[in-house]
Amino acid sequence: MKGLRITRHTPQAQLQPKWHVLDAKGQRLGHLAGLIAAKLQGKDKPDFSRHLLTGDFVVVVNAAQIEVSGNKAGQKLYRRHSGYIGHLRTTTFAQLMVKDPRRVVEHAVKGMLPKNILGRKMLRRLKVYSGPDHLHEAQVRAGQGRGQRSSNGATTPPANPPAPRASSQGANAP
């Protein structure tokens, strides 16, 4: 058969997600949310597949210092409804930034992700912090140390080997 195309996808077990730290200080909300959504979906990778979780983890710091253009600070509204009659709650951007600035970034990114189970899995890979500190330093640095796997499956030796430890057995050590 002439012209037959076969698409090959990277198996889920071979996908190695990375961790990215983005600083939201002084950035526009929509632009930053678009970058985050692309990284969560894996659209910046050559092995992107719509039906697989190919994206990376994203840590956003300084969410309290994010900016919006124009009069959006007072005019942009966030609505939530409890399901009961008359229980529609409305909050402005400025009020939500005072209360919980992390929700502003999460809401913007959630709107740019697929509305299905895979989109909810992607959103769980987003970690937002209002200040400059985050709890994921170990995960961010995990790919820089010993035991890092290459593409052919072999482990590479560490760049800086650890110093030998002192024995805790004292004189009985060989």
Stockholm file with secondary structure:
# STOCKHOLM 1.0

chainA/1-174         MKGLRITRHTPQAQLQPKWHVLDAKGQRLGHLAGLIAAKLQGKDKPDFSRHLLTGDFVVVVNAAQIEVSGNKAGQKLYRRHSGYIGHLRTTTFAQLMVKDPRRVVEHAVKGMLPKNILGRKMLRRLKVYSGPDHLHEAQVRAGQGRGQRSSNGATTPPANPPAPRASSQGANAP
#=GR chainA/1-174 SS CTTCCCCCCCCGGGCCCCEEEEECTTCBHHHHHHHHHHHHHTTTSTTCCTTSCCCCEEEEECGGGCBCCTTHHHHCEEEEECSSTTCEEEEEHHHHHHHCHHHHHHHHHHTTSCSSHHHHHHHTTEEECSSSCCSCHHHHHGGGSTTCBCTTSCBCCCSSCCCCCCCSSGGGCC
#=GC SS_cons         CTTCCCCCCCCGGGCCCCEEEEECTTCBHHHHHHHHHHHHHTTTSTTCCTTSCCCCEEEEECGGGCBCCTTHHHHCEEEEECSSTTCEEEEEHHHHHHHCHHHHHHHHHHTTSCSSHHHHHHHTTEEECSSSCCSCHHHHHGGGSTTCBCTTSCBCCCSSCCCCCCCSSGGGCC
//
